[in-house]
Amino acid sequence: MRTEFTAEQLADPAMATSQGAIRKCVHCGFCTATCPTYVLLGDELDSPRGRIYLIKDMLENARQPTPQVVKHIDRCLSCLACVTTCPSDVDYMHLVDHARAYIQERYERPWHERFARSVLASVLPHQNRFRMAAGLGNLFRPLAPLLDKARWSRPFAAMLRLAPRGLPSAAPETTPEVAQSKGRVAILQGCAEPVLRPETRAATMRFLARAGYQPVLASGEGCCGALVHHMGREDAAREAARRNVDAWHAEIAEGGLEAILITASGCGTMVKDYGFLLRDDAEYAEKAAQVSALARDVSEFLADIELPDAVPMPEIKVAYHAACSLQHGQKVTREPVRLLEEAGFTVLTPAEGHLCCGSAGTYNILQPEIATTLRDRKVANIARLQPDVIAAGNVGCATQIASGTAIPVVHTVELLDWATGGPRPAALANLECDSTI
């Protein structure tokens, strides 16, 4: 696609990156076949190609963002299915990130949108605040139908519906000691996962210790920054990245790290991009690049090491949900399935596995109608397989899918831990199987 950015505009590194992405687009339209919003809505402007046209015009002409442009950019899930499909290697991820930051800086949203986004940015990245809000959300859940009646309050209705009906207790974290360690691995603690599904990290630490690796939790580390980054709040995202880079470098200095493991794939895509996010920061660029090089999804790491023996459980049918941030953002596709198969489970893959479930960070709160339609479509495809359990590698996906089905949803590593001697996942307490585990 031809561009006419000025030399002055291209002095901005973000603008230069966006020009490079736009120029690679050849209008082929392959992206439309895999874009969830285009598949649902059929609007060219709700396809990656259409959004590229809108972004090009806005950036190139230094236009003030209009409500129409903002609407179509907001509807993008950042699922990156288009990146997987694109034959021209268009860097759509960084292009849409730049567009969101541009909009955040220059567009005056209606008061109710500003309010909802401020609440999300102030609460979700902070464990204690999120835990309190989730508890209150369950208490006020009956108000959701009332809040649905007004457009301004629909995001809050979505929050109430997604609130867990009961929160796991925030038990003190214990890290198992490994006598003859093969290496130290840091585990991202994050923000939402420890509140909603602390069993994921517990299973990860048990499994790693059984495999001979010493798990560590870096002091001072927190939210990866993805939640605010996807709302265009770049300064807050960079602040989160710098904090985590410092925390992990302290661990590297103390005893070295084989890897930084991430059990929430949305966070993994973000941490692997720290090197790009802080590329112009003289103090952090090199350190951030090192962190990104060490970052790996837990399934990606486990696929490359020797694992404990498992007791086969072929009678348990596992529907594997491929999180967008894992399959499209990180290009980790086969590893989780292979790990589950080698652990002895019968693994099933649903139709339309490339399409997003509608979670996408805060998307299921800010765009609840589209998100619910995508969730129902995903759940219907999974239900046709008649699985005993759904395995997913992202807490957002697990929460979204679980809100639409009675089939238990667990993290892939919980099943691997169970198959190799760990406890049965609590979500599978009522599952009947012949295994002695």
C-alpha positions, 0 to 999 in steps of 0.5 A: 500500500502506498504511503505519503508520510513526511520525513518529520512524521517518520522521525517518530519511531512508532510512525516509522514502524506503522508506515512499514506495516502499512506498506506491506499490505497488498490488499489481498483480503486473506485476513478477512477470512480469519478475522472474527469481527469481519466473520460476524459483522461482514463490514469491511471496516471491521476487517484488518484490511479495512482498519489499515485503511482507516489507520493509514488515513488517520496517521498520515494526515494527522487527523483527529480520530473520529467516532467512526474510526474509533468504533472500528479500532475498538472492535478489533480483538487483537487476536492476531489471526490476521497475522497468521493468515497474512502472506505479506507479513504485515506487522498488524500488532504494532500498527493497531497498538500505535493506533490505540495510543494515538486515539488515547492521546487525541480523542475525547471519549464520551464520559461513560467510556472514559469512566469504564476504562479508568475503572478497568485500568485502576483495578484489574492490574492490581491483585488486591483491588481486583480481588475486592472488586471480584468479590463485590461483583458476585454480590451485586450480580443480580443488578446485571439485567438492570445495568444492561438497559442503558448503553453507558452501564453495559460494561459494568453488567458484563463485569458482574456476569464475569465475576466468579461465584466464589473466589479461591482463598489467597493462601500464602505462596510456597515454592518447592525446594528442588535438591538437585536443580537443573536450573532456576525458572521464574514464573510470572505472577501477574494480576488476574490469574492469581485471583481467579485461578491460583491453582494454575501456578500451584500446579506449575510449580509442583510439575516443574519441581518434579521435572527437576527445575527450581521455580522462583517468584521475583519480588516486586514483579506484577501485572505485565502491562497488557491490559492497559497497553491494549487500551492505548495507555502506553506510559502505564504499559511501559511502567509495568514493563520496567518494573518487571524487567528490574524484578527479573534482572535481580533474579538473573543477578542472584542465581541466573534464570533458565527461562521466565515462564508464563502461564497466561498466554496473553501475558506471554505475548506482551512480555515477549514484546518488552524488547520492542516496547522499550526499544527507545529507552536507553536504560532499559532497551538491552535489559528488556530484550534479554527478558523477552528472549528468556520469556516462554509459555509454560507449554513451550518450555515443557515441550523441550525438557525431560518430563516425569512419567505419566499414567495414561488416561485415554478415557478422558477426552480433552478439548484443547482450546488454542488461545489466540495469544498463544497460537497467533501471538506466540506461534505456539501451536502443537506443543500443548496438544503434544504434551497432553497426548504424551501424558495419555489423554485423548485430545480433541480439537474443535472446529474454527479453532483459529477464531477468538473466544471473545475474551481478549483482555478487557474486550468481553467487558468493553464489547460485550455483545460481540464477545458473547456471540463469539463465546457462544460460537466457541462453546458450541464448537467445543460441545459438539466434541462431547469432551470431559474437560476443556484445556486452555492456556490463558486465564482470560479464555478460561473465564470467558468459556466457563461463563458459557458452559458447564464443561469444566475448564482447566489449564493445560499444566493442571492436567499434566501435573495430575497425570504425573502424580499431582492432585486431581484438579478441583474442577474435575472432582466429579469426573468419573475415570478408571485411572488410579491417579 
